[in-house]
Amino acid sequence: MQELFFYFLLVLIMTLMLAALIIRVPTRISVKVLALVLAAGLLSSGYLAGAALLGRPKPVRLAILERSVRELVVVASQNVEGKAIYLWVILPGETAPRAYSLPWSLKTAEALRRAQAEAERNGTNVRMRNPFRGTETSSKSPFYAPPPPPLPPKS
């Protein structure tokens, strides 16, 4: 959510700069008015598009800024057979979950279910290795359940 504001601010500044350049060019007033109307249309459609994307799962292939993430916690998942695997995850250093979608793969869905069952037995969360680097390239399952935490020492 915070990133959306800064991206929109960047689009706003660039659009205003472009509109200012067009206004300074010696041309007919009708061209200048058209440029301002187009700039206003660009800003409003950009804002509406960004607001419409909020709350929708982001495809992992579009998670360019998150490529360096090595591991994350899977909070919840939803499989839609033949379409996608939807994940609700928490990135390292954050507390609010984000929604992502993986392309549908029976192998990936089964690996996720196995990890969820193991995490339930261990009393831990499901983790995902290299979530934004593609799951097809590795023979190792991207999902796993960490071992249960050690018991406290006896007193």
C-alpha positions in Angstrom: 0.0 0.0 0.0 2.8 2.4 0.9 4.6 1.7 -2.4 1.5 2.6 -4.4 1.5 6.1 -3.1 5.1 6.6 -4.2 4.6 5.1 -7.6 1.6 7.3 -8.2 3.6 10.3 -7.0 6.3 9.5 -9.5 3.7 9.2 -12.3 2.2 12.5 -11.1 5.5 14.3 -11.3 6.4 13.0 -14.7 3.0 13.8 -16.1 3.1 17.4 -14.7 6.6 17.8 -16.2 5.4 16.6 -19.6 2.3 18.9 -19.5 4.6 21.8 -18.5 6.8 21.1 -21.5 3.9 20.9 -23.9 2.4 24.2 -22.5 5.7 26.0 -23.2 6.0 24.8 -26.8 4.8 27.4 -29.2 1.7 25.9 -30.7 -2.1 26.4 -30.9 -4.1 26.7 -27.7 -6.3 23.8 -28.7 -3.2 21.5 -28.7 -2.2 22.7 -25.2 -5.7 22.2 -23.8 -5.8 18.7 -25.3 -2.4 18.0 -23.7 -3.8 19.1 -20.3 -6.9 17.0 -20.7 -4.8 13.9 -21.6 -2.6 14.5 -18.6 -5.6 14.7 -16.3 -7.0 11.5 -17.9 -3.7 9.8 -17.4 -3.5 10.7 -13.7 -7.1 9.7 -13.0 -6.8 6.4 -14.8 -3.5 5.6 -13.2 -5.0 6.3 -9.7 -8.1 4.2 -10.5 -6.0 1.3 -11.9 -3.7 1.3 -8.8 -6.7 1.3 -6.5 -8.3 -1.5 -8.4 -5.2 -3.7 -8.0 -5.2 -3.4 -4.2 -6.3 -6.6 -2.6 -5.8 -8.7 -5.7 -3.1 -11.4 -5.7 0.1 -10.4 -7.5 1.4 -13.0 -9.8 4.9 -14.1 -8.6 6.4 -13.5 -12.0 5.6 -9.8 -11.6 7.2 -9.6 -8.1 10.3 -7.9 -9.5 11.2 -5.9 -6.3 10.9 -9.0 -4.1 13.3 -11.2 -6.2 16.0 -11.1 -3.4 13.7 -12.7 -0.8 15.1 -16.1 0.1 12.3 -17.4 2.3 8.8 -16.4 3.5 6.0 -17.7 5.8 2.9 -19.0 4.1 -0.1 -17.9 6.2 -2.9 -19.4 4.1 -3.4 -20.8 0.6 -6.2 -21.6 -1.8 -5.9 -23.9 -4.8 -8.0 -23.3 -7.8 -7.4 -26.4 -10.0 -6.3 -25.5 -13.5 -6.0 -21.8 -12.7 -3.7 -20.8 -9.9 -2.4 -21.4 -6.4 -3.2 -18.4 -4.2 -0.9 -17.7 -1.3 -1.2 -15.2 1.6 2.4 -14.7 2.8 4.4 -12.7 5.2 7.7 -11.3 3.8 10.8 -11.1 6.1 10.7 -7.9 8.2 7.0 -7.3 7.7 4.0 -8.0 9.8 1.2 -7.5 7.3 0.5 -10.4 4.9 0.5 -10.0 1.1 -1.4 -12.0 -1.6 0.5 -13.7 -4.4 -0.5 -16.2 -7.0 1.5 -19.1 -8.4 0.7 -20.7 -11.8 -1.3 -23.9 -11.3 0.8 -27.0 -11.0 -0.3 -30.3 -9.5 3.2 -31.0 -8.3 3.4 -27.6 -6.5 -0.1 -28.0 -5.0 0.8 -31.4 -3.6 4.1 -30.1 -2.2 2.2 -27.3 -0.5 -0.4 -29.7 1.0 2.3 -32.1 2.3 4.1 -29.1 3.9 0.9 -27.9 5.5 0.2 -31.4 7.0 3.7 -31.6 8.3 3.5 -28.1 9.8 0.3 -29.0 11.5 2.0 -32.0 13.1 5.0 -29.9 14.1 3.1 -27.0 15.4 5.0 -24.6 13.0 4.2 -22.5 9.9 4.7 -23.5 6.3 7.8 -21.8 4.7 8.6 -21.2 1.1 12.2 -21.2 -0.3 13.1 -18.7 -3.1 9.5 -17.8 -3.7 10.0 -15.4 -6.5 12.6 -17.3 -8.6 10.4 -20.0 -10.1 9.4 -23.3 -8.7 10.0 -25.4 -11.9 13.8 -24.9 -11.9 14.5 -26.8 -8.6 14.0 -30.5 -7.9 13.6 -29.6 -4.2 10.1 -28.7 -3.1 9.8 -24.9 -2.5 7.5 -25.5 0.5 8.6 -27.0 3.8 7.7 -27.1 7.5 10.5 -26.3 10.0 11.0 -28.8 12.8 9.1 -28.3 16.0 10.7 -25.9 18.5 12.7 -27.5 21.2 11.0 -28.2 24.5 12.0 -25.8 27.4 14.6 -27.2 29.8 13.4 -29.1 32.8 13.8 -27.3 36.1 
